[in-house]
Each structure stands twice: as C-alpha cells, then as structure tokens.
Amino acid sequence: MSTNTPNHRPGRFADYGELIHLQKKYIVKQRQDLLVLLPTNITFKSIIEFGCADGTNLTFFSEKLNIPQNQSYEVDICSSKETQSNKFKFSHQSIENFLTENNISFDLILLSDVLEHIYNPWKILNQIKNKLTTNGIILISVPNLQNLNYLDAVNTGEFNYKSSGLFDETHIRFFSIKTLKYYLEELGFRVLNTSFRPDHSLSHIRQIAHNELLKNNHFDINLNNISIRLNKNNIDLYTGQQVLICAANG
C-alpha cells in the first residue's frame, strides 16, 4: 500500500468549538446506510441532527420517516446561507452548548461524523442519552480506526493529517467498532445494529480478498512489514471507512 503523504499545510481551521460563518455551501450526503439500521417497528415523531451542514441529510431522514418540519431540529457550529434558510429549526451552536441549554427530548438523534471532532465524546453521549425519549434511538457514524489505511499509516509512521477524509486534521478522537460499542453499553445504551461504510480507496484490495476467500478460508495482506489476515468475518472490519451504529435508550 502507498504511504499517506502530506498534501497541504495543516492547522488552518478554527479553535475547538468556535462558531464559524461560511461563505460557501457546506454539504453532507444522504445517509441511506444509517437509515437502514433503524428498527422498522418504531414511529419517529421528532428528530435532531448534530453536525447538520446544509441540511441535506436531515431533509432525507425527515421525509423518509414522515417527521414534521416543526419537530425536525438541526445544530452545527458552522452556519451558511443554506442552514439559515432551511425549513427546520436550526441552532448555530456547539453540541456542548445546545445540550446544556436545552431540555428538549427527541425520538431520533443523528451523530453522523461528529464524535471524532468532540473533545469529550463520552460526556456528550451521556448527555444525549438524557435527551432521548423512552424508546429513542441514536444513529452514529465515526471513522473506522481498524481501516487498512490507518494501520498502514501507523506502521510506516506516515500518519499525516489532511483537510478531509480519514486523516481529517480536525479529528481528535479515534474509535474502533469494539470500543464504541463498549462505551455505549457502559453508558446504558442498547446496541441494536452495526455496519460499515465501504472505503472506495480499498475497493481493489477488497475485490482481490473476496476472490481469494471464495477458494480459501483466509487471505493475508502485507502492509510493508506487518501482515493482516482477512477472512469472511473480518473483511468489512478492515476495509470499512466508517463504523455505523444504531443504539436504543436502555
């Protein structure tokens, strides 16, 4: 695998928790991969997304789950023309301040690519549990620490931060699926479903491994001076870009 070489000068971003006013559009994707993790027997009447960006994903969830606009909330430290003109209730705040200052409860809370940017994610998860209704659900996505690109970068010493992606310079916490499940369960959440978002940069390796695993029980991939043994049970673990988790309140 190739090393993670620097492609920009790091450090050109706001201080932690500082409110930001953007001149350009701040876009997020529709997270179908998170939506499919939800139980099918629950009706959601309210929703909030932290790190909502331009509201694309909140719009997607609200429409799919038939949640009224006046029960759809969005929070972000970044504000743009799109968030200011959105039909939902937008708060230009840090997640820490919103959770401290508001006593609203929600049926569904979205934390898509948020926890890795937070100084104390454990405190935030504990506060969020108290903001969920009795049968409330939380959906989380975080970068997957066991991704082969991470392992290769640590192995070679070329762990260089970038402006976005796995090596985003604003990531200050790192999680594996095992540790995130452990933290959630320690806080009293009940993990319902887990999955991985594929890493397209590893598509070629994944295809080779898949073909080999049709013939053998395992496939060894060499990352410079270390070897990772892939099998049918762990291939997603090492080739997933993000860990996806759906958890219930208790």
C-alpha positions as a printed Julia matrix, in Angstrom:
250×3 Matrix{Float64}:
   0.0     0.0    0.0
   1.15    3.53  -0.69
   2.09    5.8    2.21
  -0.08    8.67   3.34
   1.97   11.64   2.12
   1.04   15.2    3.16
  -0.87   17.28   0.59
  -1.48   20.52   2.46
  -0.31   22.62   5.37
  -2.31   21.57   8.45
  -3.68   23.8   11.18
  -5.71   26.28   9.17
  -9.0    25.84  10.99
 -10.87   27.5   13.85
 -10.21   26.79  17.51
 -12.21   23.96  19.09
 -15.9    24.83  19.48
 -15.59   28.23  17.81
 -18.66   29.3   15.82
 -18.0    29.62  12.09
 -19.78   31.6    9.36
 -19.24   30.03   5.94
 -19.39   31.8    2.62
 -19.6    28.59   0.59
 -22.03   25.69   0.79
 -21.22   23.04   3.4
 -22.59   19.77   2.03
 -23.39   16.41   3.62
 -24.65   13.26   1.94
 -27.93   11.45   2.42
 -27.09    8.61   4.8
 -29.08    5.67   3.48
 -26.51    3.41   5.14
 -27.58    4.75   8.54
 -31.29    4.81   7.75
 -31.38    1.05   7.03
 -30.08    0.33  10.54
 -33.26    1.67  12.15
 -35.85   -0.78  13.53
 -38.88   -0.98  11.26
 -41.45   -1.18  14.06
 -40.88    2.31  15.51
 -42.6     5.57  14.57
 -40.43    8.64  15.0
 -42.17   11.91  15.81
 -39.1    14.1   16.39
 -35.51   14.24  15.16
 -32.34   16.25  15.65
 -29.1    16.13  13.7
 -25.86   17.42  15.16
 -23.38   18.49  12.5
 -26.21   19.07  10.02
 -24.2    21.09   7.45
 -26.59   22.2    4.67
 -29.46   20.04   5.98
 -29.42   17.53   3.12
 -29.33   14.5    5.41
 -31.92   15.84   7.86
 -34.27   16.53   4.95
 -33.71   12.97   3.74
 -34.49   11.42   7.15
 -37.46   13.68   7.87
 -39.09   12.84   4.55
 -38.38    9.1    4.77
 -39.71    8.89   8.33
 -42.57   11.39   7.87
 -41.38   13.63  10.69
 -43.0    17.11  10.71
 -40.79   20.11   9.94
 -41.6    21.7   13.29
 -40.24   18.58  15.02
 -37.03   18.48  12.99
 -34.04   20.23  14.56
 -30.5    20.82  13.33
 -27.38   22.01  15.13
 -23.97   22.99  13.79
 -21.09   25.28  14.73
 -20.93   26.16  11.03
 -23.58   28.47   9.61
 -24.17   29.19   5.92
 -26.88   30.65   3.7
 -28.32   27.15   3.33
 -28.71   26.48   7.06
 -30.11   29.95   7.71
 -32.8    29.48   5.04
 -33.69   25.88   5.96
 -37.26   24.95   6.83
 -36.1    23.2   10.02
 -35.23   24.64  13.43
 -31.54   25.49  13.09
 -29.29   26.33  16.05
 -25.89   27.87  15.38
 -24.25   26.33  18.45
 -21.73   23.78  19.56
 -23.2    20.44  20.55
 -21.95   21.05  24.1
 -23.85   24.33  24.44
 -27.03   23.01  22.86
 -27.22   20.01  25.18
 -26.55   22.18  28.21
 -29.05   24.92  27.33
 -32.0    22.87  26.01
 -34.33   20.42  27.73
 -35.99   19.05  24.59
 -36.28   15.28  24.11
 -36.1    13.52  20.74
 -37.15   10.17  19.29
 -34.16   10.07  16.95
 -30.72   11.69  17.27
 -28.23   11.69  14.39
 -24.49   11.88  15.04
 -23.05   11.42  11.58
 -19.29   12.14  11.59
 -19.46   14.13  14.82
 -17.97   12.24  17.78
 -14.45   12.19  16.32
 -14.44   16.01  16.38
 -15.5    16.34  20.03
 -13.09   16.83  22.93
 -15.21   14.82  25.39
 -17.46   12.47  23.37
 -18.17   10.32  26.46
 -19.76   13.26  28.26
 -21.74   14.14  25.13
 -23.08   10.57  24.76
 -24.16   10.59  28.4
 -25.98   13.91  27.93
 -27.58   12.68  24.71
 -28.96    9.62  26.48
 -30.89   12.02  28.72
 -32.24   13.82  25.64
 -33.71   10.66  24.12
 -37.33    9.7   24.69
 -38.02    6.39  26.45
 -37.74    4.35  23.24
 -35.45    6.84  21.5
 -32.75    5.84  19.01
 -29.3     7.23  18.26
 -27.51    6.73  14.93
 -23.73    7.17  14.87
 -21.03    7.08  12.22
 -17.33    7.53  13.01
 -14.1     6.8   11.11
 -13.04    3.17  11.49
  -9.71    3.01  13.32
  -9.06   -0.54  12.03
  -9.21    0.59   8.41
  -6.19   -0.68   6.46
  -5.18    2.87   5.54
  -4.94    3.8    9.23
  -2.99    0.64  10.06
  -0.59    1.24   7.17
  -0.07    4.87   8.18
   0.77    3.94  11.78
   3.01    1.1   10.62
   5.06    3.31   8.3
   4.97    6.37  10.54
   3.34    8.35   7.72
   0.3     9.38   9.77
  -0.12   12.75   8.08
  -3.26   14.81   8.57
  -5.26   16.03   5.58
  -8.07   18.5    5.02
 -10.78   15.81   4.93
 -11.4    12.06   4.98
  -9.94    9.51   7.4
  -6.98   11.76   8.19
  -9.03   14.94   8.66
  -6.95   17.34  10.75
  -9.95   18.19  12.95
 -10.31   14.59  14.19
  -9.31   14.49  17.84
 -10.8    11.14  18.93
 -10.5     7.71  17.3
 -12.75    4.64  17.64
 -12.92    1.01  16.66
 -16.3    -0.7   16.46
 -15.47   -2.7   19.6
 -14.56    0.35  21.69
 -17.54    2.42  20.56
 -19.95   -0.43  21.36
 -18.28   -0.78  24.75
 -18.63    2.93  25.56
 -22.28    2.95  24.53
 -23.14   -0.11  26.58
 -21.27    1.27  29.6
 -23.46    4.36  29.4
 -26.63    2.26  29.33
 -27.38    2.22  25.6
 -28.54   -0.97  23.92
 -26.77   -1.55  20.6
 -29.32   -2.75  18.02
 -27.43   -2.87  14.73
 -23.93   -2.25  13.41
 -22.42   -1.97   9.96
 -19.56   -0.43   7.99
 -19.47    2.2    5.26
 -17.17    0.89   2.47
 -13.85    2.58   1.76
 -13.69    3.05  -2.01
  -9.91    3.53  -1.9
  -9.7    -0.11  -0.8
 -12.1    -1.49  -3.43
  -9.3    -3.18  -5.4
  -7.86   -4.89  -2.32
 -11.32   -5.91  -1.18
 -12.08   -7.49  -4.56
  -8.82   -9.46  -4.54
  -9.5   -10.64  -0.99
 -13.08  -11.56  -1.88
 -11.91  -13.69  -4.82
  -9.29  -15.42  -2.67
 -11.81  -16.1    0.09
 -14.01  -17.96  -2.37
 -11.21  -20.52  -2.54
  -9.58  -20.31   0.89
 -10.56  -19.61   4.49
  -8.25  -16.62   4.78
  -6.17  -14.16   2.77
  -3.03  -12.44   4.07
  -2.36   -8.87   3.02
   1.07   -7.35   3.65
   1.38   -3.75   4.8
   5.1    -3.16   4.5
   6.48   -5.15   7.49
   3.18   -6.33   9.02
   0.63   -8.83   7.78
  -3.16   -8.72   8.23
  -5.13  -11.95   7.88
  -8.5   -11.32   6.27
 -11.4   -13.76   6.4
 -15.11  -13.69   5.64
 -15.9   -12.45   9.14
 -13.45   -9.53   9.31
 -13.11   -8.23   5.76
 -15.57   -5.4    6.46
 -13.71   -4.56   9.67
 -10.51   -3.8    7.77
 -11.94   -2.33   4.57
 -14.71   -0.21   6.09
 -14.16    3.52   6.09
 -16.68    4.19   8.84
 -18.24    2.35  11.76
 -22.07    2.64  11.77
 -24.09    2.0   14.92
 -27.76    2.13  15.85
 -28.42    2.12  19.6
 -31.51    2.47  21.79
 -32.05    4.27  25.04
 -31.72    1.45  27.57
